C-alpha cells in the first residue's frame, strides 16, 4: 500500500512540475488571442477521423478476442474504448483496465484475458508507432534527421550515395526475408506451440494460477488471427485517423496553419511520445508537442506552447464529451441486457 501511494504521489508531483514549467513558458495573452480565433470548422472536421480511428480500435480489439472464444459486440466495445479514454483523462493509464472491465461485464469474458489482449494491442501500436516514425523521418528528413539522427548522419548520407534501385531492391529483399521467416516460424513452431488445447480448463481456472493463465493466453492471439490482413489494415487505419486528426488541429489555429500534412505526421509522433509519459490530463502530450515544434521545427516558444495546449485540451474535451456519451449509452445497453436476462429467467420459472 505504501508503494502504491508513493507511486501515485510521484506521478502527481511530476504532473504539477510539468504544468508549472508549461505555465511559466506560456504567453497566456497571446495564447488567448490565438484560441479565440480558432476555426470551428476545422475543429468539427477533426472529430471525424479521430472517432473513426477509435471505432477501428474497437473493431481491432474484437479481432484479438475472437480466436480466444470471446467475440465482442462491436457497438459495446466501441462504447468501452471511448469510456476508457474518458478515464484516461484523469488517470493516464486506468482507462485500459476500465474498458476491459466494462467489456468483461457485458460480454461475459474473463477480465484478465481482455487486459491481456489490450497489452497485445499496445505492442502492435508500438510496431505501428515505429513504422510511422520511420515514415515521418523519410517525409521530413531534413528537419527530423538534424535533431534525432545527428550521431548517425554520416552513415545515412553514405547510404544516399547508393543508386535508388539498389536501396529499393535491398529493402524489398529484407522485408521479403522477414515475412518468409515469420510465415515459416508461425506454421512450424508458433502455431503448434500456442494452439489452444483446452479453453474450458483455462476459462474456469481460479486463484493466482488461473489469473495468470487467463492473462497469458491472450499473447498467442496475434499468431492465430482469423483475418490477419484485416487486422493490420485496421491498425494502419487507426494511425492514419490520428494523423488526419492532427492535421485538422494544425489548421484550426493561426499559430500552426502553415503546417503541411507531413509536418502533422511529425507532430503526431511528438504527441504519441508524450502519451508514453504517464501523466494525467495530457501534461506529457502538451510538453512533448511544444518541445518538438520549438526545437525541431523552429516555431516560436509562444506558438509552440499555444499549439501544445490547444492539442491537449482539444483531445481531452473530445474524450470527455464522447467518452461521457459512450458511457451513458453503454449503461443503457447493460440495463437492457439485465432486463432481458431477468425476463428470460422469469419465463423459465
C-alpha angles and dihedrals in degrees: 000000000000090000091048094052092042090057091048091049091049092051090048091051091049090051092050091047092049093049091046091052091049091046092054094049098044123096096216096188092055090042092053091050092049095048093048088057093051116134110248089197094059091043090055094043089052091059094068101060089045093052091046089052091051091048090051088050090056091047091048090050088057088054088058097047098044097073088052091058097255109104112185127223103250095220096047093044088054089052089049093051093051091045089051090055088052089056090047091061088068104027106026096217105023093090093074091059092040095055091046090052091048093050091045090056097048099036098037092235127143109267090217090058092048092049088051091054090050089055089051088050090055091051089053089048088053089055091048091046089054092050092047090048089053090049090049089052091052095047095041101029099145094052100037099040093052089059107029105027103037094123091049098039096105091054093047092047089052089055089054089061090068117093113268093240091055092053092044095050091044091052092047091048092050093048091047092051092049092049093048092049091049093048091048093046091046093053101038103033118004100049096047089048097046102034107123113250103182117008093174091057091052093043093054097040114122139195127031093318091051092050091051092049093050091048098045096045087069091068093069094057094085089064097047100045114152092215108022095167091054090047094055093042088055089049090054090046091054093057094042087054091052090047094052090044090054091049090053089052092053090052093049098072131044093234092071106019091114090063119117130218092259089051089051088057090056091047088052089054090053089050092049092051088048090055089057088065102087098229124131128235093030096287092141092046092050093050095043095050092045091049093049095048093048103040102029102034100026098238115161116266091247095052092044093053092043094055092042090054093043093050094047093045092045093053093043091051090047091053094045093051100040094032089054092048091047092051091052091049090047092052090049089054092048090052090052092049093049092046091049091049092049092050091048091052091049092051089054091054 
